[in-house]
Amino acid sequence: MTVRLVRSFLAGLALAAIPAIGAMAQTPITVVIPNPSALNVFPIHVAVGEGYFAEEGLEISVEAVNGSASVLQTLASGAGQIGEPGPGPVLAARSRGEDVVFLYNLFAKTGFGLVVREESDYQAPEDLKGTVIGVGTADGAEVGFTRDILTDAGLTEGTDYEFLTIGDGGTAVAAFLNDEVDAYAAAVVDMVIIQSRGIPLREITPEKYLGYFANGFAATREYIDANPEVIKGFGRAIVRGYKFGQDPANLEKVLAHTSAANPQEGEDRDFAIAVFEAIKGRMASVDPSRPLGYQPPEDWEKWHTSVVATKSIPGPLDDLEAAYTNEFVEYWNQD
């Protein structure tokens, strides 16, 4: 089911507070995210609530769909302008001839982790032979991420293990409680949810995979070429929203902005803070000297090698560099 989170009211409040901007025509854009968590994309909601998008002449609507594949389908249809897919699904889409381009590296560190119950005997990926591994969606970024880990461990899908789509949040908790899965390819939010329900987890993600970047913002090449000023303004507002969230003094405002977008997520304050801190840590750059949103070409090479090796795409892409751009990074990070 699609959940639509329209933020034009808050954007209007921000405009009221900025008379000089009030007369500026607002360009409406729909941002498509792969799950309904507002904390998971807190820079967006901070940028709305603090008026950063309004200052850039943008009116933002946020639409949550089910997984990266749905994000990409929405972009391809023109129903959304900017999305937040994973890099693996973007490469898969390009292998099918879809000219979608990764713009902004939001989760500089992996947004997923391969987890097992703390009480289990599983200590490493190779121990998962003969098991069932839960995933949120059948074609989400977590599937390719986990398949790569297990391939490295010498395990073959369908022979040594199988994936089971169990959803996220509460349904993932139920799957663990009912012994339907032995491990789970969990997003950061899911880890917090499961542990908050009294199921201690142990992460067994190999060290080298923790450095794989995860979901970020993308758009079609056609949209980027036709709307460079929108891309500039969007990214600059995101950078400001992220930096705002890094200041501990702004915690209450961050929670207020994200709770406005997803009230249910903000009902348990302690839980919301735990999720926010976990998300914030995954968005932090692996190399602090790199500007926000930057995409290391060598990391794209890793993703490309892994999706080819695991047959997530039919073969190597002819032009990997066309899958991403750092064209706007310097502009976004100007003071």
C-alpha positions, -999 to +999 in steps of 0.1 A: +000+000+000+013+035-009+015+060+019+015+096+008+031+122+031+023+157+017+043+185+034+030+216+016+014+229+048+047+231+066+063+245+035+037+272+036+045+280+072+081+284+062+072+307+034+052+329+058+083+333+079+104+344+049+086+374+033+114+379+008+109+344-006+071+346-004+066+358-039+089+331-054+071+306-075+073+272-059+082+242-081+064+211-069+083+179-068+075+144-055+102+126-037+097+088-036+111+068-007+112+030-003+095+028+031+073+051+052+099+059+079+104+097+082+135+093+105+151+073+077+151+104+056+153+130+083+172+155+062+142+158+039+117+165+067+141+189+085+146+208+052+108+211+049+102+221+085+131+246+086+121+262+053+152+252+034+133+238+004+110+269+004+141+291+002+152+271-029+118+276-045+107+240-040+074+225-027+080+189-016+056+160-014+070+127-001+055+094-012+064+061+004+063+029-017+074-007-012+111-010-019+136+003-044+121-013-074+088+005-068+108+038-064+124+033-098+091+024-114+076+056-101+104+076-115+102+059-148+064+066-150+070+103-143+048+101-111+079+111-090+108+133-099+134+123-073+137+089-055+157+071-029+167+037-043+196+015-035+226+013-058+221-023-068+185-017-081+198+013-100+224-008-118+197-034-125+174-007-139+202+006-161+209-029-174+172-029-186+178+004-205+163+028-179+184+059-178+182+066-141+211+084-124+223+083-088+227+119-076+234+120-039+250+094-016+227+097+014+238+066+033+275+068+030+277+036+050+256+006+044+220+009+055+216-028+060+231-054+083+229-092+083+216-101+118+208-132+138+194-137+172+221-131+198+213-165+214+219-184+181+250-203+172+255-184+139+287-164+142+296-157+105+278-157+071+292-192+062+273-206+092+240-198+075+241-229+052+207-245+052+189-215+066+161-192+057+170-155+056+143-129+059+142-098+036+119-068+037+109-070+000+116-095-028+136-071-050+149-045-025+184-033-021+189-056+009+185-087-012+215-079-035+235-068-005+229-101+014+233-122-017+268-107-022+278-115+014+267-151+011+282-156-023+315-144-008+310-170+020+307-197-006+269-202-004+245-204-033+209-191-032+184-219-036+209-246-028+225-235+005+199-210+017+167-193+006+152-158+010+118-153+025+100-120+021+087-111+056+083-073+054+098-050+080+091-037+115+065-057+133+062-084+107+099-090+109+096-093+147+068-119+143+089-139+118+117-142+144+093-151+172+076-178+150+110-192+139+102-186+103+137-172+096+171-178+110+186-145+100+174-112+086+188-086+061+177-057+083+176-020+076+189+001+104+154+010+115+144-027+116+173-035+139+161-010+164+125-022+161+133-058+166+156-052+196+130-029+212+106-058+211+129-078+233+148-098+207+186-091+211+204-093+178+240-099+167+252-084+135+274-107+114+280-084+084+316-088+073+337-057+078+342-050+042+305-048+035+299-022+063+317+003+040+293-003+011+271+028+006+234+023+006+204+042-006+206+077-020+188+102-042+183+095-079+164+109-109+161+101-146+187+117-168+159+134-188+146+151-156+181+161-145+190+177-178+157+195-180+157+207-143+193+214-132+182+242-109+158+219-091+186+194-085+209+221-072+182+234-048+172+200-037+207+189-028+216+221-011+185+218+011+193+182+019+229+191+030+215+218+053+189+194+067+216+168+074+239+194+091+210+207+112+204+171+124+240+167+134+238+193+161+226+177+194+210+211+203+185+205+174+173+171+185+138+182+196+133+201+164+144+171+143+119+148+162+092+174+157+097+176+120+099+138+115+069+132+138+049+157+117+055+135+087+050+101+105+032+107+138+032+070+147+070+068+145+073+096+170+049+082+196+077+065+216+103+092+221+130+069+233+125+046+204+126+076+180+158+088+194+174+053+191+164+051+154+176+087+147+210+081+162+214+048+143+204+065+110+226+095+116+256+072+121+250+054+088+247+087+069+281+099+083+308+099+056+333+071+057+359+098+049+351+131+067+371+150+041+346+141+014+317+165+007+282+154+016+265+135-012+298+125-028+300+091-046+334+075-047+339+059-081+358+030-065+327+022-044+306+021-075+331-003-090+326-026-060+288-025-064+292-032-102+315-061-096+292-076-070+260-074-090+277-089-121+292-117-100+258-126-084+240-123-118+218-095-105+224-080-139+230-100-171+265-087-176+288-057-171+274-023-180+290-006-210+293+027-191+292+025-154+301+062-150+267+070-166+250+055-135+260+083-112+271+119-111+291+141-087+283+171-109+263+190-083+283+180-051+305+211-050+275+234-054+255+216-026+283+220-001+290+257-006+286+277+026 
